[in-house]
Amino acid sequence: MKTINIVIIILIFSLKGNTQAHTSDEKLIRSFLNYVNSPEWNLDTIDTKYIVKYPNGADASSNDRRRKFLKIQVVILKNHLKGVDLSTVKVIPYRQAPEAQQILTIGEDFAARSYVISDSRSFTRYILIKESQIEAFDLWQRSYWLMD
């Protein structure tokens, strides 16, 4: 009986930890979407505050390409957000999303860190989180564009 109680307690704490991670990821995603949707968004702020940093071993031209690519992605996202009421957007862990939205060709590690963002109309977006920052928010075919 003691073993069962211990197992139940461990399960409760592990589920609570998972929920807290999802809650902080959801806050990050909502903050990111609101910031991108604001008229004052700034690429430097997005890059510093929201996007995963990779080791800076690349040359300056590579960093310039990364920034151009990031800017293009942000502008595309901003255009997709036009007419979307962000207060009604749902942020759902990928594996908990409806099967029709589980369209990505990704491994289990990416699936565990992915979220589906959608509204009741036609807005759907996929975001990959890594260490409390956004690793990817754009797709190429059915997988993520990574910014490394």
Backbone hydrogen bonds in HBPLUS format (Angstrom, degrees):
<---DONOR---> <-ACCEPTOR-->    atom                        ^
c    i                          cat <-CA-CA->   ^        H-A-AA   ^      H-
h    n   atom  resd res      DA  || num        DHA   H-A  angle D-A-AA Bond
n    s   type  num  typ     dist DA aas  dist angle  dist       angle   num
A0005-ASN N   A0001-MET O   3.08 MM   4  6.40 161.0  2.12 151.4 156.2     1
A0006-ILE N   A0002-LYS O   2.95 MM   4  6.19 156.9  2.00 149.9 156.2     2
A0007-VAL N   A0003-THR O   2.94 MM   4  6.17 161.3  1.97 150.9 155.8     3
A0008-ILE N   A0004-ILE O   2.92 MM   4  6.14 159.4  1.96 150.7 156.4     4
A0009-ILE N   A0005-ASN O   2.96 MM   4  6.18 160.0  2.00 148.4 153.6     5
A0010-ILE N   A0006-ILE O   2.93 MM   4  6.18 160.7  1.97 151.8 157.0     6
A0011-LEU N   A0007-VAL O   2.93 MM   4  6.15 160.5  1.96 150.3 155.6     7
A0012-ILE N   A0008-ILE O   2.95 MM   4  6.18 157.5  2.00 150.2 156.3     8
A0013-PHE N   A0009-ILE O   3.02 MM   4  6.29 164.3  2.05 152.9 156.3     9
A0014-SER N   A0010-ILE O   2.91 MM   4  6.12 155.7  1.97 150.2 157.5    10
A0015-LEU N   A0011-LEU O   2.91 MM   4  6.06 159.6  1.95 150.0 155.4    11
A0016-LYS N   A0012-ILE O   2.89 MM   4  6.05 153.1  1.96 145.3 153.5    12
A0017-GLY N   A0013-PHE O   2.95 MM   4  6.11 157.4  2.01 144.8 150.2    13
A0018-ASN N   A0014-SER O   3.05 MM   4  6.24 155.7  2.11 143.8 150.1    14
A0019-THR N   A0015-LEU O   2.91 MM   4  6.13 156.9  1.96 148.7 154.8    15
A0020-GLN N   A0016-LYS O   2.93 MM   4  6.19 156.0  1.99 148.9 155.4    16
A0021-ALA N   A0017-GLY O   3.00 MM   4  6.26 153.9  2.07 145.9 152.7    17
A0022-HIS N   A0018-ASN O   2.94 MM   4  6.23 160.3  1.98 149.4 154.8    18
A0023-THR N   A0019-THR O   2.83 MM   4  6.06 152.2  1.91 147.7 156.0    19
A0024-SER N   A0020-GLN O   2.94 MM   4  6.20 162.2  1.97 151.3 154.9    20
A0025-ASP N   A0021-ALA O   2.89 MM   4  6.06 157.1  1.94 149.7 156.9    21
A0026-GLU N   A0022-HIS O   2.81 MM   4  5.96 154.0  1.88 144.0 151.6    22
A0027-LYS N   A0023-THR O   2.97 MM   4  6.24 154.9  2.03 146.3 152.8    23
A0028-LEU N   A0024-SER O   3.01 MM   4  6.23 158.5  2.05 145.1 150.7    24
A0029-ILE N   A0025-ASP O   2.90 MM   4  6.15 163.5  1.92 153.7 157.9    25
A0030-ARG N   A0026-GLU O   2.87 MM   4  6.06 168.9  1.88 154.7 157.7    26
A0031-SER N   A0027-LYS O   2.90 MM   4  5.99 160.8  1.93 148.6 154.4    27
A0032-PHE N   A0028-LEU O   2.89 MM   4  6.06 159.5  1.93 149.9 155.8    28
A0033-LEU N   A0029-ILE O   2.89 MM   4  6.14 167.5  1.91 156.8 159.3    29
A0034-ASN N   A0030-ARG O   2.94 MM   4  6.08 164.8  1.96 150.0 154.5    30
A0035-TYR N   A0031-SER O   2.89 MM   4  6.04 155.0  1.95 146.4 153.8    31
A0036-VAL N   A0032-PHE O   2.88 MM   4  6.11 168.3  1.89 157.8 160.6    32
A0037-ASN N   A0033-LEU O   2.95 MM   4  6.02 150.6  2.03 143.3 151.9    33
A0038-SER N   A0035-TYR O   3.09 MM   3  5.17 148.2  2.19 100.2 109.9    34
A0046-ILE N   A0042-ASN O   3.02 MM   4  6.33 164.4  2.05 157.1 161.7    35
A0047-ASP N   A0043-LEU O   2.87 MM   4  6.03 166.6  1.88 153.4 157.3    36
A0048-THR N   A0044-ASP O   2.86 MM   4  5.98 156.0  1.92 147.1 153.9    37
A0049-LYS N   A0045-THR O   2.76 MM   4  5.63 168.2  1.77 154.0 158.2    38
A0050-TYR N   A0046-ILE O   2.98 MM   4  5.32 154.6  2.05 134.5 142.3    39
A0051-ILE N   A0046-ILE O   3.32 MM   5  6.58 140.4  2.49 155.1 161.7    40
A0134-ILE N   A0050-TYR O   2.68 MM  84  5.80 171.2  1.69 173.6 170.4    41
A0052-VAL N   A0134-ILE O   2.93 MM  82  5.68 157.1  1.99 142.7 140.5    42
A0062-SER N   A0059-ASP O   3.07 MM   3  5.39 125.7  2.37 104.9 118.3    43
A0063-ASN N   A0059-ASP O   3.19 MM   4  6.60 155.3  2.25 150.7 157.7    44
A0064-ASP N   A0060-ALA O   2.89 MM   4  6.16 152.9  1.96 149.6 157.4    45
A0065-ARG N   A0061-SER O   2.96 MM   4  6.20 154.4  2.03 142.9 149.3    46
A0066-ARG N   A0062-SER O   2.95 MM   4  6.23 155.7  2.01 147.6 154.3    47
A0067-ARG N   A0063-ASN O   2.99 MM   4  6.25 160.6  2.03 149.0 153.4    48
A0068-LYS N   A0064-ASP O   2.96 MM   4  6.21 158.9  2.00 150.4 156.2    49
A0069-PHE N   A0065-ARG O   2.86 MM   4  6.02 162.1  1.89 151.5 156.8    50
A0070-LEU N   A0066-ARG O   2.82 MM   4  6.03 159.4  1.86 150.5 156.5    51
A0071-LYS N   A0067-ARG O   2.88 MM   4  6.07 158.1  1.93 146.8 152.6    52
A0072-ILE N   A0068-LYS O   2.98 MM   4  6.24 159.1  2.02 148.9 154.3    53
A0073-GLN N   A0069-PHE O   2.97 MM   4  6.25 161.9  2.00 151.0 155.9    54
A0074-VAL N   A0070-LEU O   2.92 MM   4  6.16 158.1  1.97 152.0 157.8    55
A0075-VAL N   A0071-LYS O   2.94 MM   4  6.15 164.5  1.97 154.1 157.8    56
A0076-ILE N   A0072-ILE O   2.99 MM   4  6.20 161.7  2.02 152.6 157.5    57
A0077-LEU N   A0073-GLN O   2.92 MM   4  6.14 162.3  1.95 148.9 154.1    58
A0078-LYS N   A0074-VAL O   2.79 MM   4  6.00 162.0  1.82 152.7 158.1    59
A0079-ASN N   A0075-VAL O   2.97 MM   4  6.22 155.1  2.03 147.0 153.1    60
A0080-HIS N   A0076-ILE O   2.98 MM   4  6.30 150.3  2.07 146.9 155.5    61
A0080-HIS N   A0077-LEU O   3.04 MM   3  5.00 115.2  2.47  94.1 110.2    62
A0081-LEU N   A0077-LEU O   2.94 MM   4  6.21 134.3  2.15 146.0 159.2    63
A0081-LEU N   A0078-LYS O   3.17 MM   3  5.07 130.1  2.44  91.7 105.1    64
A0082-LYS N   A0079-ASN O   3.29 MM   3  5.44 155.2  2.36 101.2 108.4    65
A0084-VAL N   A0081-LEU O   2.94 MM   3  5.23 161.1  1.98 134.2 132.9    66
A0088-THR N   A0085-ASP O   2.93 MM   3  5.70 160.5  1.97 123.1 129.1    67
A0089-VAL N   A0086-LEU O   3.37 MM   3  5.10 157.1  2.42  95.5 102.2    68
A0090-LYS N   A0118-SER O   2.73 MM  28  5.41 169.7  1.74 164.8 163.6    69
A0118-SER N   A0090-LYS O   3.04 MM  28  5.41 153.8  2.11 144.4 152.7    70
A0092-ILE N   A0116-VAL O   2.91 MM  24  5.23 170.6  1.92 151.7 154.7    71
A0116-VAL N   A0092-ILE O   2.77 MM  24  5.23 164.3  1.79 157.0 160.1    72
A0096-GLN N   A0093-PRO O   2.85 MM   3  5.37 149.9  1.94 119.0 129.0    73
A0094-TYR N   A0114-SER O   2.90 MM  20  5.26 168.7  1.91 133.8 131.0    74
A0097-ALA N   A0094-TYR O   3.13 MM   3  5.26 158.1  2.18 106.2 113.0    75
A0101-GLN N   A0098-PRO O   2.83 MM   3  5.51 152.5  1.91 120.9 129.4    76
A0102-GLN N   A0099-GLU O   3.08 MM   3  5.11 153.6  2.15 103.2 111.5    77
A0105-THR N   A0142-ARG O   2.64 MM  37  5.48 169.7  1.65 157.4 159.2    78
A0111-ALA N   A0107-GLY O   2.96 MM   4  6.22 160.0  2.01 152.3 158.8    79
A0112-ALA N   A0108-GLU O   2.89 MM   4  6.04 152.3  1.97 149.5 155.5    80
A0113-ARG N   A0110-PHE O   3.06 MM   3  5.16 138.6  2.23  99.8 111.8    81
A0114-SER N   A0111-ALA O   3.33 MM   3  5.07 166.8  2.35 101.0 104.1    82
A0129-ILE N   A0113-ARG O   2.94 MM  16  5.37 167.3  1.95 149.3 153.2    83
A0115-TYR N   A0127-ILE O   2.84 MM  12  5.27 143.4  1.97 147.4 159.0    84
A0127-ILE N   A0115-TYR O   2.99 MM  12  5.27 158.7  2.04 144.4 151.0    85
A0117-ILE N   A0125-ARG O   2.73 MM   8  4.98 170.5  1.74 159.6 160.3    86
A0125-ARG N   A0117-ILE O   2.71 MM   8  4.98 147.5  1.81 147.7 156.8    87
A0119-ASP N   A0123-PHE O   3.10 MM   4  5.56 144.7  2.23 145.4 149.3    88
A0128-LEU N   A0136-ALA O   2.83 MM   8  5.05 168.7  1.85 150.5 153.7    89
A0135-GLU N   A0128-LEU O   2.74 MM   7  5.40 159.7  1.78 147.1 152.8    90
A0136-ALA N   A0128-LEU O   3.37 MM   8  5.05 156.1  2.43 131.5 131.0    91
A0130-LYS N   A0133-GLN O   2.81 MM   3  5.43 164.7  1.83 156.9 162.1    92
A0133-GLN N   A0130-LYS O   3.08 MM   3  5.43 138.9  2.26 109.0 120.4    93
A0145-TRP N   A0138-ASP O   2.93 MM   7  5.68 160.2  1.97 147.2 144.4    94
A0140-TRP N   A0143-SER O   2.78 MM   3  5.54 160.1  1.82 156.8 163.2    95
A0143-SER N   A0140-TRP O   3.11 MM   3  5.54 154.0  2.18 124.9 132.9    96
